[in-house]
Amino acid sequence: MSKKMSHLDSIPSTPGKFKMEKSAYVHNRLRWHSSLAKLTFWSFMFMGMILIFFFRSPSSNPLPQDPSRRSLRTYNWGGPAWEKRVRSSARIRSRNGISVLVTGAAGFVGTHVSAALKRRGDGVLGLDNFNDYYDPSLKRARQAFLERSGVFIVEGDINDSALLRKLFEVVAFTHVMHLAAQAGVRYAMENPGSYVHSNIAGFVSLLEICKSANPQPAIVWASSSSVYGLNTKVPFSEKDRTDQPASLYAATKKAGEEIAHTYNHIYGLSLTGLRFFTVYGPWGRPDMAYFFFTRDILKGKSIPIFEAANHGTVARDFTYIDDIVKGCLGALDTAEKSTGSGGKKKGPAQLRVYNLGNTWPVPVSDLVSILERLLKVNAKRKLMKLPRNGDVPFTHANISLAQRELGYKPTICRVV
Ligand SMILES: NC(=O)c1ccc[n+]([C@@H]2O[C@H](COP(=O)([O-])OP(=O)(O)OC[C@H]3O[C@@H](n4cnc5c(N)ncnc54)[C@H](O)[C@@H]3O)[C@@H](O)[C@H]2O)c1
């Protein structure tokens, strides 16, 4: 301090006409310096806090880095105009029609099922969170298509219990067609949380609302052929084991089947699970092989052709979307009523699981040949061993149960 003072002492006074009294000058000067330092310090603190707040604020970062949280954003819903749209979309317009809440309505299968139900005069209300697992503009285009057919898609997450409760308050749905899910087997290694969020937590959240609804709806939902996992016995039958999933996606679908059993057992909910086998068709999902193979062939990029163990063929039981839609409608039409009401079971209820496949597995190398023929471009094929990333070597459906009980009969038999 004394050193500082002596230093200050040596500073020439303000060049001017008068000289301050020395000690007062030093004192004031020190006070001035310390206030300036304080001011600077607090200004920096304040600026820092603003910056921290700014960078941590959700509104400054609308797409958080963890994609499993993308669908947790809040949505606008409610109000008289919104309720009017909900009611109008769900209104039954045919004799013996049903009123269906379709989750995942902006998705590939959801769009086709919603349109088909609407065409035959059923009441349909969609629900979708429009997440960006793949380009949401495709989901928006499907939404616009459904809008023209009179189907309103409510934007929201199946984990939003308040929204689901509101929907059931506004409409006494007779059925729920539950198609909302995190699809795709390989993406599960990148973002496992999104599978737990949509396929497990979301399913439970939906069932909780359905069980408490009065009347309880009957529920038809999408399981997957992936539950057959590493099974080698073909064709896959509903009676086969499903305890060796090859991906987290498959494991969440298998979990869904067990959860369905529980809600049926405790609350008397009528539940039908449909195990879809590789669905393809217009408005399809861009993450599926026939889409990205086409893109890569046109770009001149090489196509990996996977080989199973011992040079085995990798094949898929590709099923055309129109056949899947017929299977979904068949399941809705044969679903018995749930037996409970307001969360109480009154008697045993229906619990079913069906394969919806094509029974004609197509080797992936044949799929590439078909694309080559249609695109008139030769693919650069790269033979590779099937990696352990969720894919299974082979799928092949036994569909006799669905044929017998749902009247399911695929009409597009071959991918040609
Ligand atoms: N397409 C197939 O080959 C196939 C095969 C087997 C099973 N499945 C199952 O069929 C169903 C439909 O599949 P798809 O091919 O139409 O997939 P998709 O991804 O096109 O459709 C799913 C829709 O659900 C929505 N969604 C996801 N999580 C949600 C959430 N938490 N809340 C609200 N909406 C949510 C998505 O935005 C998407 O629009 C899925 O359950 C899928 O697992 C599909």
The ligand as an SDF file (V2000), in Angstrom:
LIG
                    3D

 44 48  0  0  0  0  0  0  0  0999 V2000
  -42.3920  -49.7330  -41.3630 N   0  0  0  0  0  0  0  0  0  0  0  0
  -42.0090  -50.9480  -41.0060 C   0  0  0  0  0  0  0  0  0  0  0  0
  -41.4010  -51.6830  -41.7860 O   0  0  0  0  0  0  0  0  0  0  0  0
  -42.3160  -51.4470  -39.6210 C   0  0  0  0  0  0  0  0  0  0  0  0
  -41.9830  -52.7670  -39.3010 C   0  0  0  0  0  0  0  0  0  0  0  0
  -42.2840  -53.2430  -38.0340 C   0  0  0  0  0  0  0  0  0  0  0  0
  -42.9200  -52.4410  -37.1120 C   0  0  0  0  0  0  0  0  0  0  0  0
  -43.2190  -51.1410  -37.4420 N   0  0  0  0  0  0  0  0  0  0  0  0
  -43.8790  -50.3150  -36.4470 C   0  0  0  0  0  0  0  0  0  0  0  0
  -45.0090  -49.7020  -37.0570 O   0  0  0  0  0  0  0  0  0  0  0  0
  -45.2330  -48.4210  -36.5040 C   0  0  0  0  0  0  0  0  0  0  0  0
  -45.2640  -47.3680  -37.5980 C   0  0  0  0  0  0  0  0  0  0  0  0
  -44.0080  -47.3890  -38.2610 O   0  0  0  0  0  0  0  0  0  0  0  0
  -43.6630  -46.4100  -39.4630 P   0  0  0  0  0  0  0  0  0  0  0  0
  -42.8520  -47.1720  -40.4260 O   0  0  0  0  0  0  0  0  0  0  0  0
  -44.8950  -45.7310  -39.9200 O   0  0  0  0  0  0  0  0  0  0  0  0
  -42.6850  -45.3810  -38.7200 O   0  0  0  0  0  0  0  0  0  0  0  0
  -42.6800  -43.7890  -38.7590 P   0  0  0  0  0  0  0  0  0  0  0  0
  -41.4350  -43.3890  -38.0430 O   0  0  0  0  0  0  0  0  0  0  0  0
  -42.8630  -43.3150  -40.1480 O   0  0  0  0  0  0  0  0  0  0  0  0
  -43.9540  -43.3970  -37.8960 O   0  0  0  0  0  0  0  0  0  0  0  0
  -43.9380  -43.2570  -36.5060 C   0  0  0  0  0  0  0  0  0  0  0  0
  -44.5260  -41.8870  -36.1610 C   0  0  0  0  0  0  0  0  0  0  0  0
  -44.6210  -41.7970  -34.7490 O   0  0  0  0  0  0  0  0  0  0  0  0
  -44.2600  -40.4870  -34.3430 C   0  0  0  0  0  0  0  0  0  0  0  0
  -43.7690  -40.5750  -32.9720 N   0  0  0  0  0  0  0  0  0  0  0  0
  -42.6370  -41.2000  -32.5310 C   0  0  0  0  0  0  0  0  0  0  0  0
  -42.5380  -41.0560  -31.2060 N   0  0  0  0  0  0  0  0  0  0  0  0
  -43.6320  -40.3540  -30.7900 C   0  0  0  0  0  0  0  0  0  0  0  0
  -44.0780  -39.8830  -29.5270 C   0  0  0  0  0  0  0  0  0  0  0  0
  -43.3600  -40.1120  -28.4270 N   0  0  0  0  0  0  0  0  0  0  0  0
  -45.2330  -39.1850  -29.4660 N   0  0  0  0  0  0  0  0  0  0  0  0
  -45.9480  -38.9300  -30.5890 C   0  0  0  0  0  0  0  0  0  0  0  0
  -45.5560  -39.3300  -31.8190 N   0  0  0  0  0  0  0  0  0  0  0  0
  -44.4090  -40.0390  -31.9120 C   0  0  0  0  0  0  0  0  0  0  0  0
  -43.1750  -40.0740  -35.3350 C   0  0  0  0  0  0  0  0  0  0  0  0
  -43.0780  -38.6700  -35.4510 O   0  0  0  0  0  0  0  0  0  0  0  0
  -43.6360  -40.7390  -36.6250 C   0  0  0  0  0  0  0  0  0  0  0  0
  -44.3880  -39.8390  -37.4130 O   0  0  0  0  0  0  0  0  0  0  0  0
  -44.1340  -48.2250  -35.4890 C   0  0  0  0  0  0  0  0  0  0  0  0
  -44.6080  -48.6140  -34.2180 O   0  0  0  0  0  0  0  0  0  0  0  0
  -43.0490  -49.1710  -35.9380 C   0  0  0  0  0  0  0  0  0  0  0  0
  -42.2120  -49.5660  -34.8770 O   0  0  0  0  0  0  0  0  0  0  0  0
  -42.9350  -50.6460  -38.6760 C   0  0  0  0  0  0  0  0  0  0  0  0
  1  2  1  0
  2  3  2  0
  2  4  1  0
  4  5  1  0
  4 44  2  0
  5  6  2  0
  6  7  1  0
  7  8  2  0
  8  9  1  0
  8 44  1  0
  9 10  1  0
  9 42  1  0
 10 11  1  0
 11 12  1  0
 11 40  1  0
 12 13  1  0
 13 14  1  0
 14 15  2  0
 14 16  1  0
 14 17  1  0
 17 18  1  0
 18 19  2  0
 18 20  1  0
 18 21  1  0
 21 22  1  0
 22 23  1  0
 23 24  1  0
 23 38  1  0
 24 25  1  0
 25 26  1  0
 25 36  1  0
 26 27  1  0
 26 35  1  0
 27 28  2  0
 28 29  1  0
 29 30  1  0
 29 35  2  0
 30 31  1  0
 30 32  2  0
 32 33  1  0
 33 34  2  0
 34 35  1  0
 36 37  1  0
 36 38  1  0
 38 39  1  0
 40 41  1  0
 40 42  1  0
 42 43  1  0
M  CHG  2   8   1  16  -1
M  END
$$$$
